[in-house]
Amino acid sequence: MVKPLHVKFLMIFLPIFTFVSMGFSHAVADMFM
């Protein structure tokens, strides 16, 4: 069963986006400390 392209894209992009947003918020928090 082949998943639709947008499902594949979400499965690949979502963890990367979560990691980047976590790292970005951490950097912003460090900047304000």
C-alpha positions, 0 to 999 in steps of 0.5 A, a space after each residue: 500500500 502506497 501512502 499519498 505524497 502529502 502523508 509521506 511529506 508529513 511523516 518526514 517533515 513533522 519530526 524535523 519541524 518539531 526538533 527545529 522548533 524545540 531547538 529554536 525556542 531553547 535558543 530564544 530562552 537562552 538569549 533572554 536568560 
